[in-house]
């Protein structure tokens, strides 16, 4: 069944902080914006689950101080121009957009002032938070604000982007192959009826989040399967710094709970890492910064301590923190209590997990990729801000600032594809005889890829592991692509295809870099 195509000034794929910021920035310029999310509800995103907070204007702070901290955490591999732009302008946007216009209810002290917290590798307190529910408050607040913009933003859930449409590759008009290459739209699966539609815009912004779902252990929801990175790569856009996958040191270790983050702010407020014997062990690995060392160092320290002691986890002890833990960390308190852990009376079992992608689709300061008409923002983009490792609570700031900036600039990015050009784009071609999907095969293939990425391209890497990973991934790539061309489309199948592409990009980049730096650590 054929659907009439959706035509919009701007298409945004993804509904987290960067996608919503882009949509808001464009709508404020008078553009019509179509926001697509594969999730069932617009609030479902990585942003929603962020606990720690977002960097704002801190105490005795400055853009230079913030930039210095970001570059130190990124081991100097950062793009300095991008860092200084974010550090000088980003915190003010947090105040003007999130605090003033969207009314995000960040926590305040008894004087009514914003309650600033500090996380690892920050030199001052500068992080705005809403207890440990910061991401949820920001997500809900931005959705509410977007709804007020005179109907310029239309959000469509259940929409899984399949591939980027370009004039050179997809048009049946032979003259288009001689014209400059440009992204003009998307093939999108409507998961409610399993039909594919064409969607067109003058610009496309990918804001699809990260790659945590590529790994066996992750703090991300399973939505994070590298969709945007995979689509952009297939369309010919450049990918940068793919070896830099940041692992968060502390996720809850419990058989009945998966992907639950124990915020770094718990250590920022004084939580201690101990082994099974109750011994603080960070002095063996970073005696100067201890629990507040950069995330990659803490993750490796925990990994090595688990190996040294032969245990499956370590513990985060919050009992000595001088505050009401249930009030300050309600989400963590509630989740732990649901599995019988009272964080005010006993340590929390924790393990590292894949958390944040410091690489991504290479972009300029306006969010433009190497493919004209295609922009990328948030975790799916590589702005150069993070370098080899991300400073805590910078991700939400980066997504907000560069998303909003890209949305504003998209008004100048081009013109909506003409009716003639749109008519020359064929509809999605389905297999003549579609095979029914065996969900067990799809699930098993994805779990196998996640396991090999965790073991071979994980926290600590070496050449033998990376060679094995590439060999296995090449086999899976061939098998999954053959299966994809013949099977009935579904979100799970599309995610499997994107997972193997993204896993291969990460592993190839890791193999090509023999130097241990930041969160890419090679033995």
VOGU-3710 file (C-alpha; in Angstrom, 3 decimals, decimal comma):
1> xxxxxxxxxx> 0,000/0,000/0,000  1,420/3,404/-1,023  1,508/6,302/1,445  1,598/9,939/0,301  5,074/11,206/1,212  5,563/13,586/4,111  7,291/16,798/3,014  8,781/19,099/5,621  11,350/21,885/5,880  13,369/19,792/8,319
11> xxxxxxxxxx> 13,382/16,104/9,246  14,817/15,200/12,646  15,454/11,529/13,426  15,518/11,066/17,188  13,617/12,610/20,069  16,169/13,040/22,863  17,695/16,321/23,976  19,652/16,933/20,749  16,741/16,093/18,452  14,273/18,198/20,424
21> xxxxxxxxxx> 16,737/21,087/20,675  17,231/20,953/16,894  13,480/20,892/16,305  12,940/23,809/18,681  15,730/25,865/17,119  14,306/25,322/13,625  10,709/25,969/14,686  11,735/29,242/16,295  13,037/30,238/12,843  9,606/29,490/11,338
31> xxxxxxxxxx> 10,417/26,101/9,798  8,061/23,136/9,716  9,712/20,201/11,488  8,993/16,471/11,314  10,474/14,519/14,237  10,688/10,727/13,869  11,340/8,281/16,691  11,307/4,503/16,528  10,217/4,413/20,166  6,598/3,828/21,145
41> xxxxxxxxxx> 6,499/7,119/23,075  8,376/10,395/22,424  9,907/10,422/25,913  11,761/7,132/25,353  15,392/8,076/24,718  18,839/7,974/26,300  18,197/11,474/27,612  15,296/10,294/29,752  17,551/7,920/31,685  20,378/10,409/32,357
51> xxxxxxxxxx> 20,777/10,858/36,094  23,669/13,197/36,881  22,680/16,451/35,212  23,822/19,090/32,717  26,678/21,555/32,933  25,504/25,110/33,539  27,075/28,253/34,948  29,024/27,099/37,991  30,507/28,687/41,074  33,614/30,774/40,303
61> xxxxxxxxxx> 33,482/29,243/36,826  34,369/30,460/33,361  34,393/29,220/29,793  38,151/28,837/29,985  37,930/26,685/33,127  35,258/24,467/31,592  37,216/24,118/28,351  40,334/23,173/30,301  38,461/20,412/32,143  36,905/19,076/28,908
71> xxxxxxxxxx> 40,277/18,963/27,142  41,990/17,333/30,114  39,374/14,552/30,174  39,656/14,170/26,385  43,443/13,765/26,688  43,972/16,691/24,312  42,478/14,914/21,294  39,531/17,337/21,349  38,789/19,812/18,573  39,729/22,996/20,454
81> xxxxxxxxxx> 37,498/25,303/18,411  34,447/23,146/19,138  35,293/22,878/22,843  35,724/26,623/23,329  32,507/27,366/21,433  30,547/24,987/23,645  32,225/26,137/26,868  31,670/29,837/26,157  28,066/29,674/24,875  26,572/26,399/26,106
91> xxxxxxxxxx> 25,957/27,204/29,800  24,101/30,409/28,893  21,816/28,397/26,589  21,063/26,064/29,498  19,878/29,083/31,471  17,902/30,710/28,663  16,289/27,622/27,111  16,038/25,039/29,878  15,649/27,210/32,982  13,837/30,281/31,656
101> xxxxxxxxxx> 11,759/29,094/28,693  11,206/25,368/29,281  11,038/25,765/33,067  13,003/22,617/33,952  12,618/22,157/37,746  16,306/21,824/38,626  16,973/21,269/42,335  17,526/24,367/44,466  18,947/24,996/47,925  17,268/26,642/50,899
111> xxxxxxxxxx> 18,010/30,096/49,455  16,250/29,284/46,196  19,534/29,106/44,309  20,339/26,307/41,874  21,874/23,390/43,785  25,119/22,774/41,924  26,847/19,415/42,152  30,252/18,192/41,022  31,306/15,058/39,191  34,604/13,403/38,367
121> xxxxxxxxxx> 37,318/15,540/36,723  35,367/18,814/37,144  37,369/21,529/38,886  34,292/23,312/40,301  30,637/22,675/41,083  28,784/23,541/37,880  26,222/20,786/37,249  22,493/21,514/37,317  20,430/18,514/38,372  16,963/17,498/39,428
131> xxxxxxxxxx> 17,947/15,054/42,148  18,938/11,957/40,132  16,068/12,372/37,662  17,690/15,105/35,584  17,279/13,506/32,175  13,628/12,737/32,723  12,892/16,314/33,787  14,732/17,754/30,782  13,041/15,367/28,339  9,562/16,073/29,661
141> xxxxxxxxxx> 10,200/19,826/29,824  11,475/20,055/26,246  8,558/17,989/24,929  6,133/20,339/26,676  7,922/23,411/25,327  8,025/21,996/21,784  4,259/21,486/21,923  3,815/25,223/22,502  5,513/26,288/19,257  2,349/26,892/17,222
151> xxxxxxxxxx> 2,145/23,399/15,766  5,408/23,748/13,826  6,809/20,520/15,306  5,098/17,204/14,519  6,405/14,150/16,365  5,782/10,672/14,940  6,515/7,641/17,159  6,858/4,058/15,840  8,867/5,379/12,884  12,110/3,483/12,153
161> xxxxxxxxxx> 14,376/5,196/9,630  15,736/2,650/7,145  18,022/4,472/4,734  18,923/7,976/3,590  17,587/8,927/0,150  20,013/10,805/-2,102  19,435/12,212/-5,557  22,459/10,467/-7,105  21,741/7,005/-5,763  17,955/6,750/-5,789
171> xxxxxxxxxx> 16,463/8,991/-8,479  15,292/7,311/-11,681  15,984/10,570/-13,537  19,323/9,927/-15,265  20,204/13,630/-15,089  20,359/13,530/-11,279  23,490/11,405/-11,335  25,365/14,395/-12,795  24,111/16,892/-10,242  25,824/17,460/-6,861
181> xxxxxxxxxx> 25,162/14,671/-4,375  22,652/15,586/-1,694  20,537/13,875/0,963  16,911/14,672/0,226  14,880/12,305/2,386  14,461/8,997/4,150  12,862/5,615/3,708  10,974/5,046/6,974  9,244/1,959/8,346  5,946/2,563/10,116
191> xxxxxxxxxx> 6,119/-0,218/12,699  2,378/-0,100/13,341  1,519/-1,505/9,906  4,957/-2,626/8,651  4,767/-0,314/5,668  7,517/1,916/4,292  6,991/5,552/3,342  9,173/8,218/1,723  9,774/11,384/3,770  11,436/14,468/2,258
201> xxxxxxxxxx> 12,979/17,643/3,638  15,385/20,436/2,768  17,623/19,085/5,532  17,851/15,908/7,588  19,255/15,930/11,111  20,285/12,607/12,626  19,914/12,632/16,420  19,612/8,891/16,946  21,830/8,500/20,028  24,723/6,184/20,680
211> xxxxxxxxxx> 25,958/2,624/20,452  25,474/1,129/23,922  23,157/-1,556/22,545  26,094/-2,940/20,562  27,581/-4,223/23,838  26,496/-7,003/26,186  26,635/-4,744/29,242  25,359/-1,218/28,775  23,763/1,617/30,695  21,727/2,515/27,582
221> xxxxxxxxxx> 18,258/1,291/26,663  18,216/-1,232/23,823  17,120/1,581/21,470  20,789/2,633/21,224  21,794/0,377/18,322  23,897/2,821/16,277  21,125/3,442/13,743  22,172/6,916/12,609  25,852/6,009/12,369  25,053/2,948/10,279
231> xxxxxxxxxx> 22,706/4,863/7,940  25,165/7,716/7,469  28,024/5,310/6,750  25,996/3,436/4,133  25,151/6,771/2,489  28,832/7,715/2,309  29,219/10,150/5,228  32,541/10,178/7,102  32,797/8,529/10,546  35,405/9,748/13,049
241> xxxxxxxxxx> 36,945/8,508/16,337  34,866/5,313/16,366  37,331/3,512/18,672  36,452/5,785/21,594  33,641/4,070/23,474  33,324/5,285/27,038  32,465/2,721/29,702  30,691/3,953/32,808  32,312/2,552/35,949  29,145/1,854/37,890
251> xxxxxxxxxx> 25,966/0,126/36,771  23,889/-1,973/39,136  24,998/-5,607/39,227  21,897/-7,710/39,846  20,336/-10,598/37,943  16,887/-8,979/37,949  17,978/-5,521/36,756  19,632/-4,628/33,457  21,058/-1,352/32,131  20,560/0,636/35,343
261> xxxxxxxxxx> 23,114/3,355/35,906  24,420/4,297/39,338  25,157/7,968/38,757  28,665/9,354/39,002  27,200/12,088/41,195  26,962/9,493/43,969  30,767/9,373/43,946  30,853/13,142/43,508  28,985/13,480/46,804  31,423/11,144/48,574
271> xxxxxxxxxx> 30,585/7,544/47,637  33,548/5,142/47,911  34,540/2,174/45,783  35,417/-0,956/47,766  36,093/-4,596/46,955  34,465/-7,653/48,478  36,657/-7,280/51,593  35,493/-3,689/52,117  38,885/-2,282/51,073  39,106/0,958/49,078
281> xxxxxxxxxx> 41,148/-0,042/46,043  41,426/3,099/43,874  44,685/4,006/45,647  46,299/1,185/43,650  45,267/2,759/40,352  44,982/6,539/40,839  46,021/7,580/44,373  45,616/11,279/43,602  42,037/11,410/42,299  40,757/8,112/43,737
291> xxxxxxxxxx> 37,027/7,687/43,014  36,916/10,990/41,088  39,433/9,924/38,445  38,258/10,068/34,791  35,735/7,405/33,872  38,048/5,341/31,691  40,569/5,043/34,525  37,910/4,080/37,074  36,370/1,536/34,687  39,738/-0,109/34,047
301> xxxxxxxxxx> 40,540/-0,062/37,767  37,289/-1,890/38,557  37,893/-4,333/35,694  41,384/-5,105/36,991  40,226/-5,313/40,608  37,544/-7,813/39,660  40,193/-9,827/37,804  42,645/-9,572/40,722  40,101/-10,720/43,304  38,213/-13,164/41,066
311> xxxxxxxxxx> 34,868/-11,486/41,786  32,000/-10,584/39,470  31,569/-7,048/40,814  32,827/-4,409/43,232  30,786/-2,186/45,554  29,905/1,483/45,802  29,531/2,474/49,438  27,322/5,528/49,996  26,738/5,038/53,713  29,108/7,823/54,747
321> xxxxxxxxxx> 27,466/10,499/52,544  26,072/13,173/54,849  22,680/13,722/53,267  19,302/12,064/52,905  20,032/9,572/50,120  16,380/8,840/49,416  15,726/12,529/48,835  18,906/13,300/46,848  18,940/10,075/44,799  15,299/8,934/44,672
331> xxxxxxxxxx> 15,645/6,979/41,420  18,680/5,023/42,572  17,189/4,498/46,026  13,929/3,192/44,600  15,524/0,880/42,035  17,932/-0,622/44,563  15,170/-1,008/47,135  13,090/-2,896/44,547  15,714/-5,672/44,607  16,284/-5,578/48,360
341> xxxxxxxxxx> 19,269/-3,196/48,582  19,049/-0,346/51,112  21,740/2,076/49,911  21,781/3,917/53,239  22,709/0,692/55,063  24,687/-1,459/52,616  27,043/-1,024/49,636  25,702/-1,258/46,080  27,126/-4,034/43,834  28,354/-2,426/40,607
351> xxxxxxxxxx> 30,130/-3,286/37,336  31,307/-1,146/34,380  29,185/-0,984/31,225  29,246/0,648/27,795  27,889/4,132/28,296  28,778/6,803/25,743  30,148/7,024/22,207  32,788/9,755/21,895  33,088/9,205/18,133  30,388/9,321/15,510
361> xxxxxxxxxx> 29,450/10,993/12,245  32,026/13,671/11,480  30,433/17,157/11,544  31,475/20,792/11,368  30,545/23,473/13,896  27,078/23,803/12,351  26,362/20,059/12,423  26,880/19,465/8,687  28,264/16,068/7,698  30,363/15,322/4,614
371> xxxxxxxxxx> 27,099/14,491/2,797  25,315/17,728/1,769  21,808/17,995/3,200  22,625/15,674/6,104  23,404/16,971/9,590  24,084/15,096/12,814  23,886/16,139/16,472  24,152/14,613/19,921  25,790/11,293/20,592  25,505/10,110/16,993
381> xxxxxxxxxx> 27,719/13,012/15,886  31,427/13,585/16,429  31,760/17,311/17,130  35,272/16,837/18,479  34,202/18,095/21,899  34,975/14,860/23,732  38,255/13,893/22,125  39,397/10,547/23,494  37,110/10,578/26,539  34,014/12,459/27,675
391> xxxxxxxxxx> 33,901/14,658/30,749  30,902/13,820/32,950  27,629/15,686/32,257  28,962/17,258/29,045  26,848/15,002/26,818  23,549/16,715/27,594  25,181/20,133/27,177  26,680/19,126/23,830  23,358/17,690/22,629  21,442/20,788/23,684
401> xxxxxxxxxx> 23,875/23,358/22,307  24,850/21,790/18,991  21,318/20,483/18,424  19,846/23,951/18,894  22,611/25,474/16,773  22,046/22,992/13,922  18,303/23,585/14,040  18,810/27,330/13,760  21,281/26,959/10,874  19,132/24,429/9,001
411> xxxxxxxxxx> 17,020/27,314/7,728  19,958/28,166/5,456  20,838/24,589/4,462  18,912/24,275/1,225  15,533/23,978/-0,456  12,892/21,296/-0,189  13,247/18,707/-2,983  11,071/19,630/-5,933  7,942/17,721/-6,837  9,716/16,517/-9,972
421> xxxxxxxxxx> 12,627/15,116/-7,984  10,348/13,498/-5,401  8,362/11,782/-8,146  11,580/10,303/-9,533  12,332/8,466/-6,274  10,938/4,918/-6,276  9,045/3,499/-3,374  10,750/0,924/-1,166  11,277/-2,359/-3,006  10,195/-5,372/-1,001
431> xxxxxxxxxx> 11,406/-8,943/-1,704  9,219/-10,860/-4,123  8,747/-13,532/-1,482  9,328/-12,254/2,030  10,578/-14,778/4,542  8,966/-14,689/7,961  11,433/-13,641/10,625  12,429/-16,187/13,221  12,774/-13,955/16,313  15,102/-16,460/17,989
441> xxxxxxxxxx> 17,619/-16,166/15,147  17,545/-12,361/15,267  17,866/-12,311/19,050  20,687/-14,855/19,085  22,679/-13,039/16,381  22,413/-9,731/18,220  23,348/-11,300/21,560  26,364/-12,982/19,959  27,556/-9,681/18,476  27,085/-7,949/21,829
451> xxxxxxxxxx> 29,071/-10,640/23,587  32,021/-10,554/21,173  32,120/-6,742/21,335  32,207/-6,879/25,134  34,965/-9,485/25,211  37,089/-8,411/22,239  36,435/-4,668/21,703  35,644/-3,716/25,278  37,314/-1,969/28,211  40,754/-3,497/27,599
461> xxxxxxxxxx> 41,726/-4,474/24,049  44,600/-6,233/22,308  45,424/-7,117/18,716  44,462/-10,805/18,990  41,022/-9,941/20,352  40,440/-7,275/17,716  41,475/-9,621/14,900  39,067/-12,250/16,197  36,305/-9,655/16,485  36,767/-8,496/12,892
471> xxxxxxxxxx> 36,810/-12,044/11,574  33,583/-12,887/13,398  31,914/-9,604/12,426  32,743/-10,115/8,736  30,977/-13,466/8,886  27,946/-11,972/10,624  27,832/-9,023/8,213  27,540/-11,297/5,198  24,913/-13,526/6,817  22,800/-10,672/8,225
481> xxxxxxxxxx> 22,835/-8,678/4,984  21,678/-11,725/3,034  18,940/-12,334/5,568  17,943/-8,634/5,523  17,403/-8,613/1,764  15,024/-11,563/1,937  13,126/-11,175/5,215  10,074/-9,224/6,254  11,069/-5,876/7,755  10,826/-5,301/11,503
491> xxxxxxxxxx> 12,444/-2,987/14,023  14,474/-5,839/15,511  15,829/-6,868/12,122  16,751/-3,290/11,207  18,493/-2,862/14,559  20,421/-6,097/13,971  21,655/-4,793/10,610  22,686/-1,477/12,178  24,337/-3,239/15,112  26,690/-5,286/12,935
501> xxxxxxxxxx> 27,631/-2,250/10,806  28,346/-0,104/13,862  30,230/-2,888/15,656  32,428/-3,311/12,574  33,159/0,432/12,415  34,187/0,502/16,090  36,380/-2,578/15,772  38,127/-1,468/12,569  38,901/1,905/14,124  40,205/0,222/17,282
511> xxxxxxxxxx> 42,436/-2,092/15,275  43,900/0,801/13,287  44,924/2,693/16,446  47,753/1,041/18,379  48,098/3,916/20,841  46,296/3,710/24,173  44,595/7,037/24,733  41,500/7,975/26,712  38,842/5,296/26,614  40,662/3,338/23,872
521> xxx> 43,020/1,147/25,898  45,271/-1,379/24,179  47,454/-3,886/26,003
//
